[in-house]
Amino acid sequence: MADKTVDQTRTFASMVAAKQGWALNPDKDFTQSLVEGLTTNWNRYGYYLCPCRDSEGSREADQKVLCPCVYSRQDIEEFGHCYCALYLRPDFASSGSTPAGIPDRRFSKDA
């Protein structure tokens, strides 16, 4: 599998946001660090593992936390942003609110 560049990953994240009706985090430095993390994970594992989570060792075990993770929609609806705060609800993004820590649904009994 070919390595990805940061530009390719940024395009991926922008396309995900557009398709889902979300916004990318407007904090350029923060977003850059997340895009770099996604790129590193692609080049390490061969898939876009959420940059804020550890790998369980295989694509199958990590399936629920491939970007955008299966928890992102619910997190964005409830908190205004996903776990890593790459993707924001448009009204949250335009409000100038700062993302805060949210519970990790990956290991929640409700997940």
Secondary structure, 3 states (H helix, E strand, C coil): CCCCCHHHHHHHHHHHHHHHCCEECCCHHHHHHHHHHHHHHHHHHCCCECCCCCCCCCHHHHHHHECCCCCHHHHHHHHCECCCCCEECHHHHHHCCCCCCCCCHHHCCCC
